[in-house]
Amino acid sequence: MSYFRKHLELIAGYQPGEQPQDGQYIKLNTNENPYPPSPLVVETLMENLTKHRLSYYPSPLCDELREQASAVYGYPSDWILVGNGSDELLSIVFRAFLGKGDWVLYPYPTYTLYRVLALLQEANFGEIPFEKDYSIPKKVLTGQAQLKIVCNPNSPTGTFLSTMIIENLIKNSSCPVIVDEAYVDFAYDNALPLLKRFPNLIILRTLSKSFSLAGIRVGFLIAQPEMIQGLLKVKDSYNVNWFSQKAAMAALRDLHYMRNNVEKIKQTRKEFSQAMSKLGYEVLPSEANFVMVRKPGENLESEYLYLKKNHILVRYFTEWPDSMRISIGTDSNMQLIIQILKNMTKDNKNDL
Ligand SMILES: Cc1ncc(COP(=O)(O)O)c(C=O)c1O
């Protein structure tokens, strides 16, 4: 006998990437930033540790943080909803727009949490394969649904859809459209300027990637105020803890630090992509802080395991066995990967 709702019996929960806590691995499997957060964040946290503030609830709407985010993203604070990571914001949007039998559409492959959130709502999900050149599938553009999502830059591919295409999608859709911009600080463009014109557009940002703050769990949802008002009904009262609010404010005050790290990562991405191509991998053009490398028709599990044996974690998805997604670390992290993969090829030849 089970106490759970029937549909929960039938679904598997989201499978996050491995998160070893023992410090034994170079972690390049969940697209974290290899550089530490701004020193201002740590200073602010240390300062606030000494204050007797923990006995009170934090600001439910993260008022001060919203003001700070407003200065960064260029929209008033009532256009911003703060979440416990953008994962929570995705969950809020799914709960707000999808009920049993409704439809969500998105290009595929993409972030597999979308499927799990749809299943939790007993909604249908249309996973429409990207076109061969990773452009947007026609069915996502023109299909009828209660919610559409594009992850841009997309994970796990790293590929990017132009703002013109995103605009076209929003114009063609009578439902809310989420543009998940978790990785957009590593890209050449973003969809923020479209918000003024489209009440059905929802943009998601996070501090987990470009700001090196995956551990504090802060994300932003930016949309027109009527959209925010509706979504607030679904949000838990105190969803972002006080320390995270403080840390996030400090990070947003130090944009220069973030941008400097982003530039370093983009340069490393370029060099790593070239080196992997030379090793014989197909490297998808990436606008994110990771690259998807492929050997079409082969299974890359042995590469993944060999790297793991050498204390480097990358992401191998059983769903796409001819591919690995590798987060961009420091230059020396990436040089090490190249060296290990070369050694593996040598070892394999010696075994023959
Ligand atoms: C595409 C995408 N969206 C959202 C998230 C969630 O980010 P967070 O909850 O850390 O803000 C991730 C995390 O890896 C992601 O890859």
The ligand as an SDF file (V2000), in Angstrom:
LIG
                    3D

 16 16  0  0  0  0  0  0  0  0999 V2000
   19.0290   25.4710  -17.4300 C   0  0  0  0  0  0  0  0  0  0  0  0
   19.0240   25.6000  -15.9610 C   0  0  0  0  0  0  0  0  0  0  0  0
   18.0690   26.3140  -15.3780 N   0  0  0  0  0  0  0  0  0  0  0  0
   18.0240   26.4530  -14.0440 C   0  0  0  0  0  0  0  0  0  0  0  0
   18.9760   25.8670  -13.2480 C   0  0  0  0  0  0  0  0  0  0  0  0
   18.8360   25.9900  -11.7650 C   0  0  0  0  0  0  0  0  0  0  0  0
   19.7250   26.8650  -11.2290 O   0  0  0  0  0  0  0  0  0  0  0  0
   19.6120   27.3500   -9.7370 P   0  0  0  0  0  0  0  0  0  0  0  0
   18.4310   26.6690   -9.1020 O   0  0  0  0  0  0  0  0  0  0  0  0
   20.8870   26.9850   -9.1000 O   0  0  0  0  0  0  0  0  0  0  0  0
   19.3920   28.8310   -9.8360 O   0  0  0  0  0  0  0  0  0  0  0  0
   20.0000   25.1130  -13.8150 C   0  0  0  0  0  0  0  0  0  0  0  0
   21.0050   24.4620  -12.9630 C   0  0  0  0  0  0  0  0  0  0  0  0
   21.9120   23.8170  -13.3450 O   0  0  0  0  0  0  0  0  0  0  0  0
   20.0190   24.9780  -15.2150 C   0  0  0  0  0  0  0  0  0  0  0  0
   20.9590   24.2460  -15.8190 O   0  0  0  0  0  0  0  0  0  0  0  0
  1  2  1  0
  2  3  1  0
  2 15  2  0
  3  4  2  0
  4  5  1  0
  5  6  1  0
  5 12  2  0
  6  7  1  0
  7  8  1  0
  8  9  2  0
  8 10  1  0
  8 11  1  0
 12 13  1  0
 12 15  1  0
 13 14  2  0
 15 16  1  0
M  END
$$$$
